[in-house]
Amino acid sequence: MAALANLFSAALRGVIVAPPGKRLLVGDLSNIEGRVVAWLAGEEWKLRAFSDFDAGAGPDIYCLAYSKLFGVTPEAVTKSQRQVGKVVELMLGYGGGVGAFITGAETYRINLEEMAAHAWPLMPRDVQLEAEKFWWWSEEESKTFGLTHDVFVACDGIKRLWRRAHPKIVQFWADAEHAVRVVIEHGTPALAGRLEFDKVGAWLRMKLPSGGYLSYPAPRIEGGKITFLGMSPYSRKWARQPTWGGTLVENATQATARDVLAVGLLRAEGIGLNPVLHVHDEIICEVAGIQPEVLKLEMEAGENWTQGLPLAAKVFATDRYRKGD
C-alpha cells in the first residue's frame, strides 16, 4: 500500500511543469526537523555536527548517527547502514521507541531482521540487558508490535543508544511536559528550552521562538495525564486528546520548521523569485534565467530569531517538478 502511495505521489509531482521560457527552482531544507529539535533543546554537539557538515568539514549526519551508535568511523558506514542512521535520526527525536522502527522500515525500506543481526553484537552489554528486560515486560503486556524477539531487542537497544547520545533532547521532553503541568496546575508561566508556556482563559499556549503560538483548548490533567480538546485522529470527532513531552516537542519542532519555511518563502518573494508552491520542507519557484544559488541563499538566511540554528538547503533547477537527488 505504501509503495502504491509513493508511486501516485511521484506521478503527481511530474504533472507540475514550468511554462515556456521559465524553469522551476526547487529548494529543500536539509533535515530541518533534526536541526530544529537539537536547537530547541540545546544539543550543542549535534548543532556543531550540522554546521561542520554544511561547511564541508564534517561527515553526513546519517553516517554520523550510525557511527555514534555502533562505534565505527563515519567513513566506514555503508549505504545500507546510512539508511539505518536515517531511520534512527528521523524516528527517535520525539520519544519514539520500538514501534517507530516499523514505520521507518516501511518508509525507508529497511530490513529489520538484517539490521538486528548486524546491530545486536555491536551493542554494549548493559544495553543488551536493558533491552532483554524490556522485551519480557512488553511480551507480558502484549506490546511487542508483532516483532520477533531478536528484532524487538535490537530496535529497543538502538533506541537506548540514541537517547544516551542525545541527553539534552531527552531532557527537553521531560522539561516541556513539566512546564505544561506547572501552567495547568498553578496557572503560572513556565519555560522549557527555547519555549515559553502560559495559560490565557481556557487556552494553554506554547510560545515559539518566532513569536507565534500553538494553542491547546481546555487543558487538564486527568489520571496523571495531560489532555486537551482536539480532533481525534481515529473518530475524526472533537474529543479529549492526551499528550506528553515527546509530542509537545514534536509540535514545537514542526511548527518552528514551518516558520523557517515561511521566512524562506517571504524572502524569495521579496526578491522576485515568484514562489508558486511549497510542499513540506520544499519551496518551488517559477523563474526565468535565475541560478539555484539565489534561492539557496534566501532559504538559509533565516531571521534574528533563528540565530544559532544551522540552516542548509539543497536547490536545483528543473523543467518538471521532482524530488531532489
Secondary structure by P-SEA (a helix, b strand, c coil): caaaaaaaaaaaaacccccccbbbbbbbccaaaaaaaaaaacaaaaaaaaaaaaacccccaaaaaaaaacccccccccaaaaaaaaaaaacccccccaaaaaaaaaaaccaaaaaaaaccccccaaaaaaaaaaaaaaaaacccccccaaaaaaaaaaaaaaaaacaaaaaaaaaaaaaaaaaaaccbbbbcccbbbbbccccbbbbcccccccccccccccccbbbbbccccccccccbbbbcaaaaaaaaaaaaaaaaaaaaaaaaaaaccccccccccbbbbbbccccaaaaaaaaaccccccccbbbbbbbbccccccccc
